Amino acid sequence: MKPTIMILGSTYLHNPGLDVYNFKMDDVLAPKRQDEIKKLVQQLKPFQPTKIAVEQDPSRTDEINRIYQDYLNNVYELQRHEIDQIGFRLAKQMGHEKVYCVDHFRPNDPMIHLDEIDRDLIDYFKFAEENNQEDLFPKYEDFSEVKGKRYKDKSGATWVEPDQYESLIDMYRRGNQPESLYNNHRVYFRIAQIGKGDQYPGANWVGHLWFARNLKIYVNLTRIIESANDRILLIIGSGHKYLIQQFLEESEEYNIESPLDYLKAEIVNS
């Protein structure tokens, strides 16, 4: 018998604007969206998770669980974040005493910011712009088939406002389709090609940061497993799912389930 893991690839419900292309999420605290979130959580419950893992660094475990305890004690209102809206809700309904932080992202960690070397060694955007390699930049179509208005904000982040309303369950079903996950993942092999001669900014970024971060998330995830009876639900940004699931599958130490087997919905238009 092996532990079972299911990864729910998620959009970021609170609009942090940290990705190359950012899907503009409308207010998930609005009544219609709240109803959809409640339905989504109800559909995930039959998976019967014994632990819920979220996209936060283990260094924040105490902080995140203090917030979760406040939620259990009815002194905290859920915020516009998938950790709150899905993770906390489901953990409470399952009777869990805590949630588990398994990301690897520490703003002051030199392994993240490479303080010990020249930033130009990983700045593939700058290198591509200066060396006529913009054709290797990620394209929006690599990440999503959703059509919408695109614009840049003052920080330079690119946003996409969808043309049509999509229910959250349909959104999560779309985002967890194997083809969508693969199209997202293969972008990194194009980024890796950015560079010339002895300069490899694309490969440095993909290998040193992106692949290494996801490998560490995989390790953190395995560290919370205590028995073969564990059923772990990981809620994490969709871009991470392909690699983490690949690591899990190739280790041959875990049973992998798909959220598509639990999320059932018809397209809803406003």
Solvent accessible surface area in square Angstrom, and as a share of the most:
residue,aa,sasa,rsa
1,M,184,0.82
2,K,84,0.36
3,P,18,0.11
4,T,11,0.06
5,I,0,0.00
6,M,0,0.00
7,I,0,0.00
8,L,0,0.00
9,G,1,0.01
10,S,2,0.01
11,T,32,0.18
12,Y,49,0.19
13,L,3,0.01
14,H,69,0.31
15,N,43,0.22
16,P,46,0.29
17,G,18,0.17
18,L,150,0.75
19,D,69,0.36
20,V,56,0.32
21,Y,54,0.21
22,N,11,0.05
23,F,46,0.19
24,K,70,0.30
25,M,5,0.02
26,D,71,0.37
27,D,62,0.32
28,V,0,0.00
29,L,64,0.32
30,A,37,0.28
31,P,109,0.69
32,K,92,0.39
33,R,9,0.03
34,Q,31,0.14
35,D,92,0.48
36,E,21,0.09
37,I,1,0.01
38,K,105,0.44
39,K,107,0.45
40,L,1,0.00
41,V,0,0.00
42,Q,95,0.42
43,Q,32,0.14
44,L,1,0.00
45,K,54,0.23
46,P,83,0.52
47,F,1,0.00
48,Q,98,0.43
49,P,3,0.02
50,T,62,0.36
51,K,12,0.05
52,I,0,0.00
53,A,0,0.00
54,V,0,0.00
55,E,25,0.11
56,Q,32,0.14
57,D,6,0.03
58,P,44,0.27
59,S,83,0.53
60,R,85,0.31
61,T,37,0.21
62,D,103,0.53
63,E,67,0.30
64,I,9,0.05
65,N,18,0.09
66,R,152,0.55
67,I,49,0.25
68,Y,0,0.00
69,Q,71,0.31
70,D,59,0.31
71,Y,31,0.12
72,L,48,0.24
73,N,98,0.50
74,N,123,0.63
75,V,111,0.64
76,Y,55,0.21
77,E,142,0.64
78,L,23,0.12
79,Q,91,0.40
80,R,107,0.39
81,H,36,0.16
82,E,4,0.02
83,I,7,0.04
84,D,10,0.05
85,Q,0,0.00
86,I,1,0.01
87,G,0,0.00
88,F,2,0.01
89,R,27,0.10
90,L,0,0.00
91,A,0,0.00
92,K,75,0.32
93,Q,88,0.39
94,M,43,0.19
95,G,60,0.57
96,H,25,0.11
97,E,142,0.64
98,K,81,0.34
99,V,0,0.00
100,Y,44,0.17
101,C,8,0.05
102,V,0,0.00
103,D,6,0.03
104,H,22,0.10
105,F,92,0.38
106,R,97,0.35
107,P,86,0.54
108,N,143,0.73
109,D,26,0.13
110,P,67,0.42
111,M,87,0.39
112,I,20,0.10
113,H,69,0.31
114,L,1,0.01
115,D,107,0.55
116,E,108,0.48
117,I,72,0.37
118,D,86,0.45
119,R,124,0.45
120,D,70,0.36
121,L,81,0.41
122,I,6,0.03
123,D,52,0.27
124,Y,14,0.05
125,F,76,0.32
126,K,84,0.36
127,F,22,0.09
128,A,0,0.00
129,E,106,0.47
130,E,119,0.53
131,N,42,0.21
132,N,132,0.68
133,Q,26,0.12
134,E,76,0.34
135,D,102,0.53
136,L,26,0.13
137,F,33,0.14
138,P,5,0.03
139,K,98,0.42
140,Y,15,0.06
141,E,111,0.50
142,D,17,0.09
143,F,56,0.23
144,S,19,0.13
145,E,113,0.51
146,V,25,0.15
147,K,158,0.67
148,G,22,0.22
149,K,133,0.56
150,R,116,0.42
151,Y,70,0.27
152,K,143,0.60
153,D,54,0.28
154,K,215,0.91
155,S,98,0.63
156,G,41,0.39
157,A,16,0.12
158,T,19,0.11
159,W,17,0.06
160,V,0,0.00
161,E,68,0.31
162,P,44,0.27
163,D,103,0.53
164,Q,136,0.60
165,Y,46,0.18
166,E,35,0.16
167,S,6,0.04
168,L,1,0.01
169,I,4,0.02
170,D,13,0.07
171,M,10,0.04
172,Y,4,0.02
173,R,62,0.23
174,R,50,0.18
175,G,18,0.17
176,N,3,0.02
177,Q,62,0.28
178,P,93,0.58
179,E,129,0.58
180,S,25,0.16
181,L,15,0.07
182,Y,108,0.41
183,N,40,0.21
184,N,20,0.10
185,H,12,0.05
186,R,102,0.37
187,V,1,0.00
188,Y,20,0.08
189,F,110,0.46
190,R,49,0.18
191,I,3,0.02
192,A,31,0.24
193,Q,113,0.50
194,I,1,0.00
195,G,14,0.14
196,K,104,0.44
197,G,67,0.65
198,D,138,0.72
199,Q,102,0.45
200,Y,125,0.47
201,P,4,0.03
202,G,0,0.00
203,A,39,0.30
204,N,49,0.25
205,W,61,0.21
206,V,10,0.06
207,G,39,0.38
208,H,67,0.30
209,L,26,0.13
210,W,25,0.09
211,F,56,0.23
212,A,28,0.21
213,R,43,0.16
214,N,0,0.00
215,L,86,0.43
216,K,66,0.28
217,I,0,0.00
218,Y,34,0.13
219,V,50,0.29
220,N,16,0.08
221,L,0,0.00
222,T,33,0.19
223,R,182,0.66
224,I,23,0.12
225,I,35,0.18
226,E,143,0.64
227,S,52,0.34
228,A,39,0.30
229,N,99,0.51
230,D,9,0.05
231,R,62,0.23
232,I,0,0.00
233,L,1,0.00
234,L,0,0.00
235,I,1,0.01
236,I,2,0.01
237,G,2,0.02
238,S,27,0.17
239,G,21,0.21
240,H,8,0.03
241,K,6,0.03
242,Y,67,0.26
243,L,4,0.02
244,I,0,0.00
245,Q,44,0.20
246,Q,60,0.26
247,F,40,0.17
248,L,0,0.00
249,E,87,0.39
250,E,123,0.55
251,S,34,0.22
252,E,130,0.58
253,E,98,0.44
254,Y,27,0.10
255,N,67,0.35
256,I,49,0.25
257,E,50,0.23
258,S,39,0.25
259,P,0,0.00
260,L,30,0.15
261,D,96,0.50
262,Y,42,0.16
263,L,0,0.00
264,K,123,0.52
265,A,35,0.27
266,E,145,0.65
267,I,132,0.67
268,V,65,0.37
269,N,103,0.53
270,S,113,0.73
